[in-house]
Amino acid sequence: MLRSFLTLLLAFALFASVAPNSWAFEKKQHAPVSDDAIHDHVRRKLADDAVVKGAALEVDVQNGVVTLKGRVAGKKAKEKAGKLAKKVSGVTSVNNELVISSEANPQD
């Protein structure tokens, strides 16, 4: 009984020491994403979103840092635009310089 327990303990210890290294190989290694690809992906996300309606927004990307400029209808649209941009692969940070237009509903 003791021998079975020790064998099981040894097997677990070996697995625990090797498993984290093998899991590291299973993680997908992504190639760096170009600023142009990030720009295109962010523009599509913003333009396709019903809240943001971002086809007319300006998107600038420098070394993975996205800057958003332009006018949006309300606070929800501004916040969502920033969140959408942050979710794009390769984006390191977002400077959300969007301005809420004066015609917007104050409760947005």
PDB file as gemmi writes it, atoms N, CA and C in Angstrom:
CRYST1    1.000    1.000    1.000  90.00  90.00  90.00 P 1                      
ATOM      1  N   MET A   1       0.829  -1.190   0.000  1.00  0.00           N  
ATOM      2  CA  MET A   1       0.000   0.000   0.000  1.00  0.00           C  
ATOM      3  C   MET A   1       0.872   1.252   0.000  1.00  0.00           C  
ATOM      4  N   LEU A   2       1.886   1.263   0.863  1.00  0.00           N  
ATOM      5  CA  LEU A   2       2.792   2.408   0.930  1.00  0.00           C  
ATOM      6  C   LEU A   2       3.544   2.569  -0.393  1.00  0.00           C  
ATOM      7  N   ARG A   3       3.924   1.432  -0.965  1.00  0.00           N  
ATOM      8  CA  ARG A   3       4.649   1.482  -2.234  1.00  0.00           C  
ATOM      9  C   ARG A   3       3.764   2.069  -3.347  1.00  0.00           C  
ATOM     10  N   SER A   4       2.498   1.713  -3.389  1.00  0.00           N  
ATOM     11  CA  SER A   4       1.564   2.257  -4.382  1.00  0.00           C  
ATOM     12  C   SER A   4       1.409   3.765  -4.192  1.00  0.00           C  
ATOM     13  N   PHE A   5       1.314   4.174  -2.949  1.00  0.00           N  
ATOM     14  CA  PHE A   5       1.169   5.586  -2.655  1.00  0.00           C  
ATOM     15  C   PHE A   5       2.414   6.363  -3.093  1.00  0.00           C  
ATOM     16  N   LEU A   6       3.589   5.832  -2.800  1.00  0.00           N  
ATOM     17  CA  LEU A   6       4.842   6.491  -3.172  1.00  0.00           C  
ATOM     18  C   LEU A   6       4.995   6.551  -4.693  1.00  0.00           C  
ATOM     19  N   THR A   7       4.609   5.494  -5.370  1.00  0.00           N  
ATOM     20  CA  THR A   7       4.667   5.473  -6.834  1.00  0.00           C  
ATOM     21  C   THR A   7       3.737   6.544  -7.414  1.00  0.00           C  
ATOM     22  N   LEU A   8       2.551   6.621  -6.866  1.00  0.00           N  
ATOM     23  CA  LEU A   8       1.577   7.617  -7.314  1.00  0.00           C  
ATOM     24  C   LEU A   8       2.102   9.031  -7.035  1.00  0.00           C  
ATOM     25  N   LEU A   9       2.674   9.244  -5.874  1.00  0.00           N  
ATOM     26  CA  LEU A   9       3.229  10.544  -5.510  1.00  0.00           C  
ATOM     27  C   LEU A   9       4.381  10.930  -6.437  1.00  0.00           C  
ATOM     28  N   LEU A  10       5.250   9.981  -6.741  1.00  0.00           N  
ATOM     29  CA  LEU A  10       6.363  10.227  -7.648  1.00  0.00           C  
ATOM     30  C   LEU A  10       5.859  10.563  -9.058  1.00  0.00           C  
ATOM     31  N   ALA A  11       4.871   9.831  -9.518  1.00  0.00           N  
ATOM     32  CA  ALA A  11       4.297  10.086 -10.853  1.00  0.00           C  
ATOM     33  C   ALA A  11       3.686  11.485 -10.905  1.00  0.00           C  
ATOM     34  N   PHE A  12       2.993  11.859  -9.853  1.00  0.00           N  
ATOM     35  CA  PHE A  12       2.393  13.191  -9.799  1.00  0.00           C  
ATOM     36  C   PHE A  12       3.476  14.268  -9.801  1.00  0.00           C  
ATOM     37  N   ALA A  13       4.531  14.076  -9.029  1.00  0.00           N  
ATOM     38  CA  ALA A  13       5.627  15.048  -8.965  1.00  0.00           C  
ATOM     39  C   ALA A  13       6.292  15.207 -10.329  1.00  0.00           C  
ATOM     40  N   LEU A  14       6.513  14.105 -11.028  1.00  0.00           N  
ATOM     41  CA  LEU A  14       7.104  14.182 -12.359  1.00  0.00           C  
ATOM     42  C   LEU A  14       6.192  14.921 -13.333  1.00  0.00           C  
ATOM     43  N   PHE A  15       4.917  14.590 -13.276  1.00  0.00           N  
ATOM     44  CA  PHE A  15       3.950  15.248 -14.161  1.00  0.00           C  
ATOM     45  C   PHE A  15       3.899  16.746 -13.874  1.00  0.00           C  
ATOM     46  N   ALA A  16       3.877  17.108 -12.596  1.00  0.00           N  
ATOM     47  CA  ALA A  16       3.788  18.521 -12.222  1.00  0.00           C  
ATOM     48  C   ALA A  16       5.022  19.292 -12.659  1.00  0.00           C  
ATOM     49  N   SER A  17       6.169  18.667 -12.674  1.00  0.00           N  
ATOM     50  CA  SER A  17       7.387  19.377 -13.078  1.00  0.00           C  
ATOM     51  C   SER A  17       7.518  19.494 -14.595  1.00  0.00           C  
ATOM     52  N   VAL A  18       6.926  18.577 -15.334  1.00  0.00           N  
ATOM     53  CA  VAL A  18       7.038  18.584 -16.796  1.00  0.00           C  
ATOM     54  C   VAL A  18       5.858  19.292 -17.446  1.00  0.00           C  
ATOM     55  N   ALA A  19       4.688  19.193 -16.874  1.00  0.00           N  
ATOM     56  CA  ALA A  19       3.472  19.712 -17.496  1.00  0.00           C  
ATOM     57  C   ALA A  19       3.533  21.203 -17.810  1.00  0.00           C  
ATOM     58  N   PRO A  20       3.955  22.074 -16.893  1.00  0.00           N  
ATOM     59  CA  PRO A  20       3.952  23.495 -17.242  1.00  0.00           C  
ATOM     60  C   PRO A  20       4.807  23.799 -18.471  1.00  0.00           C  
ATOM     61  N   ASN A  21       5.924  23.107 -18.647  1.00  0.00           N  
ATOM     62  CA  ASN A  21       6.759  23.328 -19.825  1.00  0.00           C  
ATOM     63  C   ASN A  21       6.066  22.876 -21.093  1.00  0.00           C  
ATOM     64  N   SER A  22       5.364  21.766 -21.036  1.00  0.00           N  
ATOM     65  CA  SER A  22       4.668  21.299 -22.233  1.00  0.00           C  
ATOM     66  C   SER A  22       3.476  22.187 -22.550  1.00  0.00           C  
ATOM     67  N   TRP A  23       2.842  22.746 -21.519  1.00  0.00           N  
ATOM     68  CA  TRP A  23       1.724  23.660 -21.765  1.00  0.00           C  
ATOM     69  C   TRP A  23       2.206  24.917 -22.459  1.00  0.00           C  
ATOM     70  N   ALA A  24       3.397  25.346 -22.181  1.00  0.00           N  
ATOM     71  CA  ALA A  24       3.929  26.548 -22.818  1.00  0.00           C  
ATOM     72  C   ALA A  24       4.029  26.355 -24.334  1.00  0.00           C  
ATOM     73  N   PHE A  25       4.337  25.140 -24.768  1.00  0.00           N  
ATOM     74  CA  PHE A  25       4.430  24.877 -26.196  1.00  0.00           C  
ATOM     75  C   PHE A  25       3.067  24.864 -26.858  1.00  0.00           C  
ATOM     76  N   GLU A  26       2.027  24.589 -26.077  1.00  0.00           N  
ATOM     77  CA  GLU A  26       0.690  24.536 -26.650  1.00  0.00           C  
ATOM     78  C   GLU A  26       0.115  25.918 -26.891  1.00  0.00           C  
ATOM     79  N   LYS A  27       0.635  26.937 -26.212  1.00  0.00           N  
ATOM     80  CA  LYS A  27       0.146  28.282 -26.432  1.00  0.00           C  
ATOM     81  C   LYS A  27       0.491  28.703 -27.851  1.00  0.00           C  
ATOM     82  N   LYS A  28      -0.453  29.349 -28.494  1.00  0.00           N  
ATOM     83  CA  LYS A  28      -0.218  29.794 -29.858  1.00  0.00           C  
ATOM     84  C   LYS A  28       0.770  30.944 -29.849  1.00  0.00           C  
ATOM     85  N   GLN A  29       1.764  30.834 -30.675  1.00  0.00           N  
ATOM     86  CA  GLN A  29       2.738  31.894 -30.829  1.00  0.00           C  
ATOM     87  C   GLN A  29       2.271  32.764 -31.992  1.00  0.00           C  
ATOM     88  N   HIS A  30       1.843  33.980 -31.668  1.00  0.00           N  
ATOM     89  CA  HIS A  30       1.335  34.877 -32.701  1.00  0.00           C  
ATOM     90  C   HIS A  30       2.463  35.739 -33.241  1.00  0.00           C  
ATOM     91  N   ALA A  31       2.471  35.880 -34.523  1.00  0.00           N  
ATOM     92  CA  ALA A  31       3.425  36.780 -35.149  1.00  0.00           C  
ATOM     93  C   ALA A  31       3.019  38.210 -34.803  1.00  0.00           C  
ATOM     94  N   PRO A  32       3.964  39.122 -34.739  1.00  0.00           N  
ATOM     95  CA  PRO A  32       3.614  40.519 -34.473  1.00  0.00           C  
ATOM     96  C   PRO A  32       2.613  41.018 -35.505  1.00  0.00           C  
ATOM     97  N   VAL A  33       1.681  41.830 -35.055  1.00  0.00           N  
ATOM     98  CA  VAL A  33       0.646  42.365 -35.933  1.00  0.00           C  
ATOM     99  C   VAL A  33       1.093  43.743 -36.404  1.00  0.00           C  
ATOM    100  N   SER A  34       1.020  43.975 -37.696  1.00  0.00           N  
ATOM    101  CA  SER A  34       1.446  45.266 -38.241  1.00  0.00           C  
ATOM    102  C   SER A  34       0.437  46.359 -37.886  1.00  0.00           C  
ATOM    103  N   ASP A  35       0.921  47.598 -37.865  1.00  0.00           N  
ATOM    104  CA  ASP A  35       0.041  48.728 -37.596  1.00  0.00           C  
ATOM    105  C   ASP A  35      -1.058  48.836 -38.652  1.00  0.00           C  
ATOM    106  N   ASP A  36      -0.733  48.510 -39.901  1.00  0.00           N  
ATOM    107  CA  ASP A  36      -1.747  48.557 -40.960  1.00  0.00           C  
ATOM    108  C   ASP A  36      -2.866  47.556 -40.708  1.00  0.00           C  
ATOM    109  N   ALA A  37      -2.497  46.351 -40.279  1.00  0.00           N  
ATOM    110  CA  ALA A  37      -3.503  45.331 -39.991  1.00  0.00           C  
ATOM    111  C   ALA A  37      -4.365  45.752 -38.801  1.00  0.00           C  
ATOM    112  N   ILE A  38      -3.729  46.308 -37.781  1.00  0.00           N  
ATOM    113  CA  ILE A  38      -4.479  46.797 -36.613  1.00  0.00           C  
ATOM    114  C   ILE A  38      -5.444  47.893 -37.054  1.00  0.00           C  
ATOM    115  N   HIS A  39      -4.951  48.834 -37.860  1.00  0.00           N  
ATOM    116  CA  HIS A  39      -5.785  49.936 -38.347  1.00  0.00           C  
ATOM    117  C   HIS A  39      -7.026  49.417 -39.059  1.00  0.00           C  
ATOM    118  N   ASP A  40      -6.825  48.482 -39.986  1.00  0.00           N  
ATOM    119  CA  ASP A  40      -7.947  47.939 -40.755  1.00  0.00           C  
ATOM    120  C   ASP A  40      -8.951  47.231 -39.855  1.00  0.00           C  
ATOM    121  N   HIS A  41      -8.442  46.450 -38.910  1.00  0.00           N  
ATOM    122  CA  HIS A  41      -9.324  45.691 -38.022  1.00  0.00           C  
ATOM    123  C   HIS A  41     -10.115  46.629 -37.110  1.00  0.00           C  
ATOM    124  N   VAL A  42      -9.475  47.641 -36.557  1.00  0.00           N  
ATOM    125  CA  VAL A  42     -10.171  48.598 -35.693  1.00  0.00           C  
ATOM    126  C   VAL A  42     -11.227  49.345 -36.491  1.00  0.00           C  
ATOM    127  N   ARG A  43     -10.877  49.795 -37.694  1.00  0.00           N  
ATOM    128  CA  ARG A  43     -11.860  50.522 -38.528  1.00  0.00           C  
ATOM    129  C   ARG A  43     -13.097  49.666 -38.812  1.00  0.00           C  
ATOM    130  N   ARG A  44     -12.870  48.388 -39.139  1.00  0.00           N  
ATOM    131  CA  ARG A  44     -14.005  47.487 -39.402  1.00  0.00           C  
ATOM    132  C   ARG A  44     -14.874  47.329 -38.160  1.00  0.00           C  
ATOM    133  N   LYS A  45     -14.231  47.114 -37.002  1.00  0.00           N  
ATOM    134  CA  LYS A  45     -14.988  46.932 -35.755  1.00  0.00           C  
ATOM    135  C   LYS A  45     -15.839  48.158 -35.452  1.00  0.00           C  
ATOM    136  N   LEU A  46     -15.254  49.326 -35.596  1.00  0.00           N  
ATOM    137  CA  LEU A  46     -15.984  50.555 -35.294  1.00  0.00           C  
ATOM    138  C   LEU A  46     -17.117  50.798 -36.287  1.00  0.00           C  
ATOM    139  N   ALA A  47     -16.854  50.562 -37.560  1.00  0.00           N  
ATOM    140  CA  ALA A  47     -17.866  50.797 -38.595  1.00  0.00           C  
ATOM    141  C   ALA A  47     -19.025  49.821 -38.482  1.00  0.00           C  
ATOM    142  N   ASP A  48     -18.754  48.602 -38.061  1.00  0.00           N  
ATOM    143  CA  ASP A  48     -19.790  47.574 -37.980  1.00  0.00           C  
ATOM    144  C   ASP A  48     -20.635  47.657 -36.717  1.00  0.00           C  
ATOM    145  N   ASP A  49     -20.206  48.433 -35.739  1.00  0.00           N  
ATOM    146  CA  ASP A  49     -20.924  48.475 -34.463  1.00  0.00           C  
ATOM    147  C   ASP A  49     -22.105  49.445 -34.528  1.00  0.00           C  
ATOM    148  N   ALA A  50     -23.279  48.964 -34.104  1.00  0.00           N  
ATOM    149  CA  ALA A  50     -24.506  49.755 -34.174  1.00  0.00           C  
ATOM    150  C   ALA A  50     -24.502  50.934 -33.201  1.00  0.00           C  
ATOM    151  N   VAL A  51     -23.801  50.816 -32.091  1.00  0.00           N  
ATOM    152  CA  VAL A  51     -23.742  51.900 -31.114  1.00  0.00           C  
ATOM    153  C   VAL A  51     -22.742  52.966 -31.548  1.00  0.00           C  
ATOM    154  N   VAL A  52     -21.581  52.528 -31.994  1.00  0.00           N  
ATOM    155  CA  VAL A  52     -20.502  53.459 -32.348  1.00  0.00           C  
ATOM    156  C   VAL A  52     -20.765  54.132 -33.681  1.00  0.00           C  
ATOM    157  N   LYS A  53     -21.208  53.369 -34.664  1.00  0.00           N  
ATOM    158  CA  LYS A  53     -21.445  53.893 -36.020  1.00  0.00           C  
ATOM    159  C   LYS A  53     -20.206  54.656 -36.480  1.00  0.00           C  
ATOM    160  N   GLY A  54     -19.054  53.988 -36.414  1.00  0.00           N  
ATOM    161  CA  GLY A  54     -17.779  54.661 -36.550  1.00  0.00           C  
ATOM    162  C   GLY A  54     -17.159  54.765 -37.916  1.00  0.00           C  
ATOM    163  N   ALA A  55     -17.924  54.760 -38.972  1.00  0.00           N  
ATOM    164  CA  ALA A  55     -17.332  54.827 -40.305  1.00  0.00           C  
ATOM    165  C   ALA A  55     -16.557  56.127 -40.524  1.00  0.00           C  
ATOM    166  N   ALA A  56     -16.973  57.209 -39.889  1.00  0.00           N  
ATOM    167  CA  ALA A  56     -16.332  58.504 -40.111  1.00  0.00           C  
ATOM    168  C   ALA A  56     -15.258  58.822 -39.074  1.00  0.00           C  
ATOM    169  N   LEU A  57     -14.950  57.913 -38.171  1.00  0.00           N  
ATOM    170  CA  LEU A  57     -13.955  58.176 -37.141  1.00  0.00           C  
ATOM    171  C   LEU A  57     -12.547  58.017 -37.696  1.00  0.00           C  
ATOM    172  N   GLU A  58     -11.624  58.780 -37.146  1.00  0.00           N  
ATOM    173  CA  GLU A  58     -10.222  58.700 -37.545  1.00  0.00           C  
ATOM    174  C   GLU A  58      -9.507  57.724 -36.621  1.00  0.00           C  
ATOM    175  N   VAL A  59      -8.765  56.807 -37.211  1.00  0.00           N  
ATOM    176  CA  VAL A  59      -7.999  55.815 -36.459  1.00  0.00           C  
ATOM    177  C   VAL A  59      -6.543  55.939 -36.869  1.00  0.00           C  
ATOM    178  N   ASP A  60      -5.674  56.162 -35.871  1.00  0.00           N  
ATOM    179  CA  ASP A  60      -4.236  56.232 -36.127  1.00  0.00           C  
ATOM    180  C   ASP A  60      -3.569  55.169 -35.271  1.00  0.00           C  
ATOM    181  N   VAL A  61      -2.590  54.468 -35.834  1.00  0.00           N  
ATOM    182  CA  VAL A  61      -1.882  53.414 -35.097  1.00  0.00           C  
ATOM    183  C   VAL A  61      -0.380  53.630 -35.232  1.00  0.00           C  
ATOM    184  N   GLN A  62       0.298  53.668 -34.097  1.00  0.00           N  
ATOM    185  CA  GLN A  62       1.748  53.792 -34.055  1.00  0.00           C  
ATOM    186  C   GLN A  62       2.295  52.779 -33.068  1.00  0.00           C  
ATOM    187  N   ASN A  63       2.987  51.761 -33.565  1.00  0.00           N  
ATOM    188  CA  ASN A  63       3.586  50.723 -32.710  1.00  0.00           C  
ATOM    189  C   ASN A  63       2.566  50.068 -31.779  1.00  0.00           C  
ATOM    190  N   GLY A  64       1.381  49.801 -32.311  1.00  0.00           N  
ATOM    191  CA  GLY A  64       0.344  49.127 -31.541  1.00  0.00           C  
ATOM    192  C   GLY A  64      -0.518  50.042 -30.695  1.00  0.00           C  
ATOM    193  N   VAL A  65      -0.186  51.325 -30.617  1.00  0.00           N  
ATOM    194  CA  VAL A  65      -0.969  52.294 -29.854  1.00  0.00           C  
ATOM    195  C   VAL A  65      -1.998  52.930 -30.789  1.00  0.00           C  
ATOM    196  N   VAL A  66      -3.264  52.743 -30.462  1.00  0.00           N  
ATOM    197  CA  VAL A  66      -4.361  53.238 -31.297  1.00  0.00           C  
ATOM    198  C   VAL A  66      -4.841  54.575 -30.742  1.00  0.00           C  
ATOM    199  N   THR A  67      -4.995  55.564 -31.629  1.00  0.00           N  
ATOM    200  CA  THR A  67      -5.586  56.850 -31.255  1.00  0.00           C  
ATOM    201  C   THR A  67      -6.875  57.018 -32.046  1.00  0.00           C  
ATOM    202  N   LEU A  68      -7.963  57.260 -31.321  1.00  0.00           N  
ATOM    203  CA  LEU A  68      -9.276  57.451 -31.931  1.00  0.00           C  
ATOM    204  C   LEU A  68      -9.628  58.927 -31.872  1.00  0.00           C  
ATOM    205  N   LYS A  69     -10.056  59.491 -33.011  1.00  0.00           N  
ATOM    206  CA  LYS A  69     -10.463  60.899 -33.072  1.00  0.00           C  
ATOM    207  C   LYS A  69     -11.752  61.002 -33.864  1.00  0.00           C  
ATOM    208  N   GLY A  70     -12.506  62.025 -33.568  1.00  0.00           N  
ATOM    209  CA  GLY A  70     -13.750  62.261 -34.278  1.00  0.00           C  
ATOM    210  C   GLY A  70     -14.876  62.527 -33.304  1.00  0.00           C  
ATOM    211  N   ARG A  71     -16.101  62.512 -33.830  1.00  0.00           N  
ATOM    212  CA  ARG A  71     -17.283  62.795 -33.013  1.00  0.00           C  
ATOM    213  C   ARG A  71     -18.165  61.560 -32.932  1.00  0.00           C  
ATOM    214  N   VAL A  72     -18.719  61.347 -31.730  1.00  0.00           N  
ATOM    215  CA  VAL A  72     -19.674  60.264 -31.520  1.00  0.00           C  
ATOM    216  C   VAL A  72     -20.919  60.839 -30.866  1.00  0.00           C  
ATOM    217  N   ALA A  73     -21.998  60.068 -30.890  1.00  0.00           N  
ATOM    218  CA  ALA A  73     -23.292  60.562 -30.436  1.00  0.00           C  
ATOM    219  C   ALA A  73     -23.429  60.653 -28.920  1.00  0.00           C  
ATOM    220  N   GLY A  74     -22.647  59.905 -28.173  1.00  0.00           N  
ATOM    221  CA  GLY A  74     -22.815  59.948 -26.723  1.00  0.00           C  
ATOM    222  C   GLY A  74     -21.711  59.216 -25.986  1.00  0.00           C  
ATOM    223  N   LYS A  75     -21.827  59.240 -24.669  1.00  0.00           N  
ATOM    224  CA  LYS A  75     -20.816  58.635 -23.799  1.00  0.00           C  
ATOM    225  C   LYS A  75     -20.697  57.125 -24.043  1.00  0.00           C  
ATOM    226  N   LYS A  76     -21.837  56.463 -24.240  1.00  0.00           N  
ATOM    227  CA  LYS A  76     -21.809  55.008 -24.491  1.00  0.00           C  
ATOM    228  C   LYS A  76     -21.018  54.685 -25.755  1.00  0.00           C  
ATOM    229  N   ALA A  77     -21.216  55.480 -26.792  1.00  0.00           N  
ATOM    230  CA  ALA A  77     -20.513  55.247 -28.056  1.00  0.00           C  
ATOM    231  C   ALA A  77     -19.015  55.464 -27.880  1.00  0.00           C  
ATOM    232  N   LYS A  78     -18.624  56.482 -27.126  1.00  0.00           N  
ATOM    233  CA  LYS A  78     -17.207  56.758 -26.892  1.00  0.00           C  
ATOM    234  C   LYS A  78     -16.559  55.612 -26.123  1.00  0.00           C  
ATOM    235  N   GLU A  79     -17.211  55.170 -25.056  1.00  0.00           N  
ATOM    236  CA  GLU A  79     -16.667  54.074 -24.243  1.00  0.00           C  
ATOM    237  C   GLU A  79     -16.575  52.776 -25.040  1.00  0.00           C  
ATOM    238  N   LYS A  80     -17.618  52.491 -25.823  1.00  0.00           N  
ATOM    239  CA  LYS A  80     -17.631  51.250 -26.592  1.00  0.00           C  
ATOM    240  C   LYS A  80     -16.551  51.264 -27.669  1.00  0.00           C  
ATOM    241  N   ALA A  81     -16.332  52.414 -28.294  1.00  0.00           N  
ATOM    242  CA  ALA A  81     -15.287  52.512 -29.316  1.00  0.00           C  
ATOM    243  C   ALA A  81     -13.926  52.170 -28.718  1.00  0.00           C  
ATOM    244  N   GLY A  82     -13.653  52.683 -27.542  1.00  0.00           N  
ATOM    245  CA  GLY A  82     -12.395  52.375 -26.873  1.00  0.00           C  
ATOM    246  C   GLY A  82     -12.269  50.903 -26.548  1.00  0.00           C  
ATOM    247  N   LYS A  83     -13.358  50.303 -26.059  1.00  0.00           N  
ATOM    248  CA  LYS A  83     -13.338  48.876 -25.720  1.00  0.00           C  
ATOM    249  C   LYS A  83     -13.145  48.008 -26.958  1.00  0.00           C  
ATOM    250  N   LEU A  84     -13.818  48.370 -28.046  1.00  0.00           N  
ATOM    251  CA  LEU A  84     -13.676  47.598 -29.285  1.00  0.00           C  
ATOM    252  C   LEU A  84     -12.235  47.649 -29.784  1.00  0.00           C  
ATOM    253  N   ALA A  85     -11.632  48.827 -29.735  1.00  0.00           N  
ATOM    254  CA  ALA A  85     -10.254  48.975 -30.210  1.00  0.00           C  
ATOM    255  C   ALA A  85      -9.293  48.160 -29.337  1.00  0.00           C  
ATOM    256  N   LYS A  86      -9.494  48.163 -28.032  1.00  0.00           N  
ATOM    257  CA  LYS A  86      -8.607  47.438 -27.113  1.00  0.00           C  
ATOM    258  C   LYS A  86      -8.635  45.935 -27.347  1.00  0.00           C  
ATOM    259  N   LYS A  87      -9.746  45.417 -27.847  1.00  0.00           N  
ATOM    260  CA  LYS A  87      -9.899  43.978 -28.059  1.00  0.00           C  
ATOM    261  C   LYS A  87      -9.185  43.471 -29.314  1.00  0.00           C  
ATOM    262  N   VAL A  88      -8.747  44.367 -30.168  1.00  0.00           N  
ATOM    263  CA  VAL A  88      -8.102  43.966 -31.420  1.00  0.00           C  
ATOM    264  C   VAL A  88      -6.693  43.442 -31.130  1.00  0.00           C  
ATOM    265  N   SER A  89      -6.380  42.318 -31.716  1.00  0.00           N  
ATOM    266  CA  SER A  89      -5.068  41.698 -31.535  1.00  0.00           C  
ATOM    267  C   SER A  89      -3.954  42.632 -31.983  1.00  0.00           C  
ATOM    268  N   GLY A  90      -2.948  42.788 -31.131  1.00  0.00           N  
ATOM    269  CA  GLY A  90      -1.814  43.639 -31.447  1.00  0.00           C  
ATOM    270  C   GLY A  90      -1.888  45.027 -30.834  1.00  0.00           C  
ATOM    271  N   VAL A  91      -3.071  45.409 -30.340  1.00  0.00           N  
ATOM    272  CA  VAL A  91      -3.231  46.728 -29.724  1.00  0.00           C  
ATOM    273  C   VAL A  91      -2.627  46.690 -28.324  1.00  0.00           C  
ATOM    274  N   THR A  92      -1.729  47.635 -28.057  1.00  0.00           N  
ATOM    275  CA  THR A  92      -1.095  47.704 -26.741  1.00  0.00           C  
ATOM    276  C   THR A  92      -1.790  48.705 -25.836  1.00  0.00           C  
ATOM    277  N   SER A  93      -2.334  49.770 -26.407  1.00  0.00           N  
ATOM    278  CA  SER A  93      -3.116  50.744 -25.637  1.00  0.00           C  
ATOM    279  C   SER A  93      -3.949  51.578 -26.593  1.00  0.00           C  
ATOM    280  N   VAL A  94      -4.923  52.306 -26.005  1.00  0.00           N  
ATOM    281  CA  VAL A  94      -5.821  53.132 -26.813  1.00  0.00           C  
ATOM    282  C   VAL A  94      -5.882  54.533 -26.210  1.00  0.00           C  
ATOM    283  N   ASN A  95      -5.661  55.539 -27.051  1.00  0.00           N  
ATOM    284  CA  ASN A  95      -5.882  56.937 -26.675  1.00  0.00           C  
ATOM    285  C   ASN A  95      -7.231  57.331 -27.256  1.00  0.00           C  
ATOM    286  N   ASN A  96      -8.221  57.423 -26.402  1.00  0.00           N  
ATOM    287  CA  ASN A  96      -9.572  57.722 -26.857  1.00  0.00           C  
ATOM    288  C   ASN A  96      -9.796  59.225 -26.794  1.00  0.00           C  
ATOM    289  N   GLU A  97      -9.600  59.886 -27.930  1.00  0.00           N  
ATOM    290  CA  GLU A  97      -9.763  61.332 -28.025  1.00  0.00           C  
ATOM    291  C   GLU A  97     -11.084  61.693 -28.701  1.00  0.00           C  
ATOM    292  N   LEU A  98     -12.031  60.770 -28.689  1.00  0.00           N  
ATOM    293  CA  LEU A  98     -13.327  61.026 -29.310  1.00  0.00           C  
ATOM    294  C   LEU A  98     -14.059  62.116 -28.535  1.00  0.00           C  
ATOM    295  N   VAL A  99     -14.803  62.932 -29.262  1.00  0.00           N  
ATOM    296  CA  VAL A  99     -15.567  64.022 -28.680  1.00  0.00           C  
ATOM    297  C   VAL A  99     -17.041  63.680 -28.802  1.00  0.00           C  
ATOM    298  N   ILE A 100     -17.766  63.902 -27.724  1.00  0.00           N  
ATOM    299  CA  ILE A 100     -19.211  63.665 -27.746  1.00  0.00           C  
ATOM    300  C   ILE A 100     -19.859  64.888 -28.356  1.00  0.00           C  
ATOM    301  N   SER A 101     -20.626  64.665 -29.428  1.00  0.00           N  
ATOM    302  CA  SER A 101     -21.234  65.799 -30.135  1.00  0.00           C  
ATOM    303  C   SER A 101     -22.264  66.480 -29.269  1.00  0.00           C  
ATOM    304  N   SER A 102     -22.445  67.786 -29.490  1.00  0.00           N  
ATOM    305  CA  SER A 102     -23.333  68.609 -28.663  1.00  0.00           C  
ATOM    306  C   SER A 102     -24.801  68.221 -28.829  1.00  0.00           C  
ATOM    307  N   GLU A 103     -25.134  67.567 -29.918  1.00  0.00           N  
ATOM    308  CA  GLU A 103     -26.523  67.159 -30.132  1.00  0.00           C  
ATOM    309  C   GLU A 103     -26.879  65.882 -29.384  1.00  0.00           C  
ATOM    310  N   ALA A 104     -25.896  65.258 -28.727  1.00  0.00           N  
ATOM    311  CA  ALA A 104     -26.113  63.974 -28.064  1.00  0.00           C  
ATOM    312  C   ALA A 104     -27.063  64.123 -26.892  1.00  0.00           C  
ATOM    313  N   ASN A 105     -27.750  63.038 -26.607  1.00  0.00           N  
ATOM    314  CA  ASN A 105     -28.627  62.973 -25.453  1.00  0.00           C  
ATOM    315  C   ASN A 105     -27.761  62.971 -24.188  1.00  0.00           C  
ATOM    316  N   PRO A 106     -27.967  63.904 -23.245  1.00  0.00           N  
ATOM    317  CA  PRO A 106     -27.097  63.981 -22.072  1.00  0.00           C  
ATOM    318  C   PRO A 106     -27.105  62.724 -21.218  1.00  0.00           C  
ATOM    319  N   GLN A 107     -28.106  61.867 -21.362  1.00  0.00           N  
ATOM    320  CA  GLN A 107     -28.162  60.657 -20.543  1.00  0.00           C  
ATOM    321  C   GLN A 107     -27.446  59.503 -21.210  1.00  0.00           C  
ATOM    322  N   ASP A 108     -26.866  59.676 -22.391  1.00  0.00           N  
ATOM    323  CA  ASP A 108     -26.086  58.624 -23.061  1.00  0.00           C  
ATOM    324  C   ASP A 108     -24.886  58.418 -22.287  1.00  0.00           C  
TER     325      ASP A 108                                                      
END                                                                             
